[in-house]
């Protein structure tokens, strides 16, 4: 691998590290304005993911017209950093202005809430949009400069960015915020983005000697009806995979909060475990995306086994209490005991989440690799990433609203059902049926039987929900 390419991967991992710091820190800032932590978290999650989705879509649409993608990636990283450096000061001035001038002159409580929510959206949407543009720009920039092993490059970028995000969640929660407070944390993230920008600008100037190789596209001739159908089918798969994954996350957060308790760092541990699973899945698929000829067959298998492991996470729920009970009895109420409690909590979260999220982490590299290799062009990178993000927003909304109605078990199994239906859809409409042996089909049917069995006969301990 070219040394410059390695460096770009490293800096993109650092970009993921800073990105999750922003999501964490913005929710804490907006809590001061909205007056409620839960409202702040919902708003930040919706705006963060929505902005990233819009940014990725725009980067996919217009990136094909940009010549120096890596340079533009660096510029955007720098702008994100500048926004971060000025955020605390601007937020303080805005907060004082809002309470002293605007809210003081609004008599309607409803209008006050509307003002707060719109203001919160505007405070973080521009940065979220820029963050969403980074993945398509870096990915297509690397594919142009280093066209060999495109599947490997795409999967590694997903891996390194997700790994950085997983570490960033823990580092900000356990170290940066306690040590430097909100201002110091967001300034640290901003400085990191500016450092990334400077180094990537230097690298981009060194890469000018390497001629860009544009992926072959079907733009030379009108895309056939079948080609459009395949493209839209993969975008649908990316969207619903995002929906199912975030339904799982909502269910697991509810599940594990009862097991792990409401300690200060429980949410950060669960979020880190979720993202780490995505990273590991991308890493595992990195070489196979190029070597395996039948990507659709692999994608179907991944969807089916993602459903299987999510069903297993429901079954494992009752046992996780016994594990935590054993740990709590063995630990002492000291600083060291609290540290071990957090480590063991993370282990439990990993055991519940990681098998499923490893599968989820394989889906986007497989989908993106297939579309790039089959002539759907660079735009597919941004489009796949974007619709997956929008699907995640739908998953959050569905999970939060249906959890009280369906209960914990059925909410998670709803995600399992979506993944199973996706696998069935791909098998019926896109797969080459002759490539599936009897053992593979039997394994698929076995997962369906397990899924139906858990729905019909397995019940969670009511005392533990």
N, C-alpha and C positions, 0 to 999 in steps of 0.2 A: 504494500500500500504506500502511495506517495506520502512523504512526510507532511506536506502541506494539507493533504486530505486528513491525515491523523489529527493535525492541529485543529482543523475545522470541526471535527467530531468532538474534540475536547471542549472547545469554546461553545459548541451547541449544547453540550451537557451542562456547562455553567449557566447558559441561558435558561434551561429548564429549572435549574437550582434557584435562580432569581425570580422566575415566573411564579412559582408557588409561594415564595415569600410575599409577593405582592398580593396574591389572593388572600393569604392569611392576615396580612397587615391591614388591608383595606377594610375587611370586616370589622376589625377592632376600631378603626377610625370612624366608620359609619355608625357603629354602635353609639358613639358619643353624640352623633347628630340625630339619629332616628330614635334613640332612647331605649332600644330593645335589641339584645344580642341576636335573637332568633330572626328578627326582621332583617337585621344587617347581613346575616349569613345568607339568607334567601336572596336578598337583592344582589349581593356581591356575586353569588354563584350564578344567578341568572344573567347579570350584565357581563361578568367575566367570560362565561361560556358563549353567550350570544355575541359579544364583541369579537371573540376569537373566531367564531363561526363566520361572521361577516368578513373579517380580515382575511381569513383563509380563502373564502370564495372569491374575493376581489383579487387577491394575489394569484389565484389560479386562473382567473379570467384575463387579467392584464399582464401577468408575468411573462407570457409568451412574446410580448412586444418589447420587453426589457432586455438589453444586451448583457449588462454587467450585473447579474442577479446577486452574486455574492457581495459586491460592493453595496448594492441597495439594501441587502440584509444588514450589513454593518451600519449603514446610515440609520436604519430603523432601530437597531439596538441602541445607538447613541441617543436618538430622540427619546426612547423609552427611559434611558438613564437620566436625561435632563428633566423629563417630567417628574421622575422620582425625587431628584434633588430638591425640586421646588415644591413638592406636594405638601409637606408639613406646614411650611410657611403660608402657602396659599390656603390650605384647609383652615388654619387658625384665623386668618383674616376673613375668610368666607363664613366661618362659624359665627364670629362676632357680628359681622354684617347681617347675617340672616336673623339672629336673635334680637339684635338691637334695632334693626331698621325694617326688615320685611315681616317677620312673624309678629312683631309687636303691633303691627298695623293691620293684621288679618284677624278678623273676628270669628270666622268659621273654622271649627276644628278640622272639618273635612279638607278645606283648602290648605290648611297648614300641613296636613299629612301628604296631600298631593304635591305641594311645594317641596317637602323633604325628600319624597321618593324621586321626583324628577331631578332634583339637585344631586342626589346621590348617584343617579344614573349618569348624569353629565360629568361628575367628578372622575369616574373611572372608565367610562366607555371608550374614550380616545386611546388610552393606553392598552385596553383589552383588545381593541381592533388591531393595533400595531403588533401586539404579542401574537395574535392569530396569523398575521402575515409572515411571521418568521419561519415557520416550518416549511410552507411551500417554496419560499424563496431559497432557503438553504438547500432543500432537497433537490429542486430542479437545477440550482446552480452547480451542485456537486455532480448530478447526472450529466450535465453538459460538459463539464471539465473532465470527468472520469466515467465514461460511458460503459466500461466493462463492469460486469456483476452488478447491474442496477438493483436487482432484488436484495442483494447483500447490503448495498449502501442504504436503501430505504429502510430496511429492518434495523440496521445499526443506528440510524438517526432516530428512529422511534425509541430504540433501547436507551441510547445515551441521554436523550432528552427526558425520558420518563425516569431514568435512574437519578438524574440530577434533581428532578422535581421531588422524588421520594426522599432524598437526602435533605433537600431544602426545607421540606415541611418539618422534619425533626430538628434540624439545626436552628431554624428560626424560633420554634416553640421552646426548645430546651435550653438554648444558649443566647441567641441574639436579643430576643425581646426581654428576657430577665436581666441581661447585662447592659444593654444600650437603650432600652425603652423603644417606643414606637418611632420617634424621630431618628434615632441611631440605626434602627433596623432598616427603615426604608431608604435612608441615605446610603447604607452599606450595599443594598441591592442595586441602587442607582449607580454607584461607583463601579460595581462589578459590570453592569451593562456597558458603561463607558469604556472600561478596560477591554471588554470583549470587542466593542466597536473599533477601537484603535488597532488592536492586533489583527482583526479580520480585514480591515482596510489595507494594512501592510501585506497580508497574505494575498488579497485580491490583486494588488499591483504586481506581485510576483507571478501570479497565475495568468497574466495577460498574454504571456508567450504560448500558453496552451490554447489551441483553437477549440472553440465551442463545438460540440457535436450534438445537434438537436435530435431528439428521439424521432423515429419515423412516425408520421401521423397519417390519418385518413383524410386530412384536410385537402389533399390534392384532388380528390373526387368526392362527390356527395356520399355521406355515410349511409349505408343501406338501412332499411327499416329494421332488419335483424340486428345490425350493429348498434342502432339507437336503443333497441330493446335490451340488449346485453348490457350496455352502458348504464341505463336506468335501473336495471335489475341489480347491478353491483352497487349503485348509489343507494338503492333501497336497502340492500343488505347492510351497508355501512351505517345507514340511519338507524335501522332497527337493532343492530348490534349495540350501538350507543345507548338506545332506549333500554334494552335488556340489562346492560351492564350497570346503568345507574339505578334501575329498579333493584338490582342486587345490592348495590351500595347502600341505598336507603334502608332496605331490609336488614342488611348486615350491621349497619350502624345501630339500628334499633336493637337487634339481637345482642350484639356484643356490648352495648352500653349497659345491659342488664347483667352481663357476665363480668365485665371489667370494672363496672362502677362508674361514677361520675368524677373521676380524678381529673386534675387540670389538663393532663396530656392524653387522655383516652382518645379523643377525636383525632388528634394528630397522629397517634399510633395507628389507628384504623385507616386513616387516609393514606399514610405512608405505606402500609401493607398493601392496600388496594393498588396504588400506583406501581409499587415494586413488582407485583405480579404481572402487570402490563409490560413492564420493562423486561422481565425474564422471558415472557412469551415472545417478544420481538427478538430477543437475543437468540433464542432456540431456533427460530425460523430463518435466521439470517442467511445461512448457507443453503438451506433447503428451498428457499424461494427461487433460486436460480437453477438448482440441480433437479428439482422435481418437475417432471413434464406436465403433469395433470394438476394444475393449481385448483381447478374447480373441485376436483375430487378431494383434495386436501382440505379445502375450505369447508366442504360439507362435513367431513370428519371432525374438524375443529368445532363447528357449530353444534354437532350432536353431542360431543363429549363435554363441551362447555355446559350444555343443559344437564348432563349426567352429574358433573361435579357440583353444580349448583344445587341439585336435588340432595346430593350427599351432605352439603353444608347444612341443610335443614335437619337431616337425620342426626348430624353430629352435635346439634345444639344442646340437647339434654346432657350430653357427656362433657361439654365444655364447662358446665358448672362444677362437676366433680373435680376436674383438673384444677380450676381456680380455687376450690375449697381446700384441696391438698396444698397448693402453693401458699395460701393465706395462713394455714396452720403452721407451715414450716418457716415463714419469714418473720423477722423481728421488726418491731416498730422503731426503726432507726433510719438515718439517711441512706445507709447501705441497703437496708431492707426495702425502702421506697424505690431505689434505683433498680434493685432486682425485680421488684413488682412490675415496673415499667417494661423491663426486658421480657419477663415472662408473659406480660399482657400482649406484647408485640408478637411473641411466639404463637399465642393462641389465635390472635387476629390473622397471622400468616397461615396457620393450619386451616382456618375456616375459609379464607378468601383466595389464597394464592392458586390452588389448582384451577379454579374457574377463571381467575383473571389472567393466568398464563395463557389459557385458550383465547381469551378476549384480546390479549396483546398480539396474538398471531394474525388476527383477522385483517387489520388495516394494512400491514405490510403485504399480505397475500393479495388483497384486492387491488392495492396500488400497483404492485408489481405486474399483475395480470393486465391491467389497463394500459400501463406504459408499454409493455412488451407487445401488446396486440394493437398498437397504433392509435390509441385514443388521446395521445398527446400529453404535454406537461400540465394542461389544465386539470387533468384528472387527479393530480396530487392534491391541489387545493380543494377541489370539489369533494373528494373522499373525506378529507380531514374536516371540512366544513360541515357536511351533512351528518357526520358522526357526532360532531359537537352539538348540532341542533337536536339530534336524536337523544343525546344525553340530557338536554334541557327537558325534553318531553318525558324522559324517564324519571327525572327528579319530580316533575309536576304529578305524574301518574303515581309514583311511589308514595309521595307525601299525602296525596288525597285518598288513595285507595287503601293505604295501610290500616286506617281505623275501620274501614268497611270489610276488607278481606281478611284481616289478621296477618300475623307475621308469616306463617307457613305459606298461605296462599299468595301473598304478595311476591315472595321469592319464587314460588312456582309459576307465577305469571311470567316472570323473566325467563324461566326454564322453557315454558311453552312457546314463547316468542322464538327462542333459539332453535327449538325443535322444528317449528314451522318454517323457519328460514332454511334449515337443512333440507327439509322436504321440498320446499319451493325450488331450491337450487338443483336438487336431484331430478325433479320432474321436468323442469323447463330448460335447464342449461347443461346438465351432465351427460356424458357419454355412458349410457347404461352398461355397455359391454365391458367397461373397465372395472366394474365392481364385482368382486368375487363373492361367493356365497358366505364366507366368514365375515366379510365386512357388512353385508346386509343383515346377517344374524345379529351382529353386535349393535347395529342401529336399532333393530327391532327390540333387542334386550333393553336398551336405554328407554325406549318408549314404554315397555312393560313396567320398568322400575318407576318411571315418572307417574304412570297411571296408578300403580300400587301405592306410592306415597300419598298421592292425592286422596285415594279411597280409604286407606287403612291406617296410615301413620298419623298420630296426634302428638302435638307438643304437650309437655307437662304444663297444665294450666297454672300451677303455682309459680312456674318460671317465666311466665309471660305477662 
